[in-house]
Amino acid sequence: MAVVSSSYSDDDGDAPITEINVTPLVDIVLVLLIVFMITIPTIVAMDLLNERDLKIKLPRASAAVPLTFRVSDVIVNIEASGRYLVGGKEMAVEGLQAFIEQSEAANPQRVNVMIRADKHCPWEFVVSAINICNAVKVRSYSVTTLE
């Protein structure tokens, strides 16, 4: 006669069962997860609606400005011959510096200068544009390339 062995043996009828059946525990946790996933968005939406239902008359400001300004992009194109072009207009070094100064004055700390140089452009013109950015205190500048 063949004897079949198993990992669980109950030779002693009075021995306590030391293994925990986790299947009911997993079922309860999944049901709670589903309940919370359904109820939390509803509770959050109700709180937002309650905030909007408050009858508050907000004051108007005569000289209001937004708390954050859009970043102003200045794109400086440098041709192979060393000509500076901003917005399709040719500029000398002095004109480029004046233009970046005006942009910085109009939108302080929010000017981003992108320098696009031709691959055959001498490096001194790129360095000149970077020096202008540093002189005007524009710290957000980049030199763009093709991938």
Contacts in CASP RR format, 6 or more apart in sequence:
PFRMAT RR
TARGET T0000
AUTHOR 0000-0000-0000
METHOD contacts of the structure
MODEL  1
MAVVSSSYSDDDGDAPITEINVTPLVDIVLVLLIVFMITIPTIVAMDLLN
ERDLKIKLPRASAAVPLTFRVSDVIVNIEASGRYLVGGKEMAVEGLQAFI
EQSEAANPQRVNVMIRADKHCPWEFVVSAINICNAVKVRSYSVTTLE
8 19 0 8 1.000
69 107 0 8 1.000
69 110 0 8 1.000
70 110 0 8 1.000
71 107 0 8 1.000
71 110 0 8 1.000
71 111 0 8 1.000
71 112 0 8 1.000
71 140 0 8 1.000
72 103 0 8 1.000
72 106 0 8 1.000
72 107 0 8 1.000
72 110 0 8 1.000
72 111 0 8 1.000
72 112 0 8 1.000
73 112 0 8 1.000
73 113 0 8 1.000
73 114 0 8 1.000
74 86 0 8 1.000
74 99 0 8 1.000
74 100 0 8 1.000
74 103 0 8 1.000
74 111 0 8 1.000
74 112 0 8 1.000
74 113 0 8 1.000
74 114 0 8 1.000
75 86 0 8 1.000
75 87 0 8 1.000
75 113 0 8 1.000
75 114 0 8 1.000
75 116 0 8 1.000
76 84 0 8 1.000
76 85 0 8 1.000
76 86 0 8 1.000
76 96 0 8 1.000
76 113 0 8 1.000
76 114 0 8 1.000
76 115 0 8 1.000
76 116 0 8 1.000
76 129 0 8 1.000
77 84 0 8 1.000
77 85 0 8 1.000
77 86 0 8 1.000
77 87 0 8 1.000
77 88 0 8 1.000
77 116 0 8 1.000
77 117 0 8 1.000
78 84 0 8 1.000
78 85 0 8 1.000
78 115 0 8 1.000
78 116 0 8 1.000
78 117 0 8 1.000
78 118 0 8 1.000
78 121 0 8 1.000
78 125 0 8 1.000
78 126 0 8 1.000
78 129 0 8 1.000
79 85 0 8 1.000
79 118 0 8 1.000
79 121 0 8 1.000
80 118 0 8 1.000
80 119 0 8 1.000
80 120 0 8 1.000
80 121 0 8 1.000
82 121 0 8 1.000
82 122 0 8 1.000
82 125 0 8 1.000
83 90 0 8 1.000
84 90 0 8 1.000
84 91 0 8 1.000
84 92 0 8 1.000
84 93 0 8 1.000
84 96 0 8 1.000
84 125 0 8 1.000
84 129 0 8 1.000
85 91 0 8 1.000
86 96 0 8 1.000
86 99 0 8 1.000
91 99 0 8 1.000
93 128 0 8 1.000
93 132 0 8 1.000
96 129 0 8 1.000
96 132 0 8 1.000
97 132 0 8 1.000
97 135 0 8 1.000
97 136 0 8 1.000
100 111 0 8 1.000
100 113 0 8 1.000
100 132 0 8 1.000
100 133 0 8 1.000
100 136 0 8 1.000
100 138 0 8 1.000
101 136 0 8 1.000
103 111 0 8 1.000
104 111 0 8 1.000
104 136 0 8 1.000
104 137 0 8 1.000
104 138 0 8 1.000
111 138 0 8 1.000
111 140 0 8 1.000
112 140 0 8 1.000
112 141 0 8 1.000
112 142 0 8 1.000
113 129 0 8 1.000
113 133 0 8 1.000
113 138 0 8 1.000
113 140 0 8 1.000
113 141 0 8 1.000
113 142 0 8 1.000
114 141 0 8 1.000
114 142 0 8 1.000
114 144 0 8 1.000
115 126 0 8 1.000
115 129 0 8 1.000
115 130 0 8 1.000
115 141 0 8 1.000
115 142 0 8 1.000
115 143 0 8 1.000
115 144 0 8 1.000
116 143 0 8 1.000
116 144 0 8 1.000
117 125 0 8 1.000
117 126 0 8 1.000
117 143 0 8 1.000
126 143 0 8 1.000
129 141 0 8 1.000
130 141 0 8 1.000
130 143 0 8 1.000
133 139 0 8 1.000
133 141 0 8 1.000
END
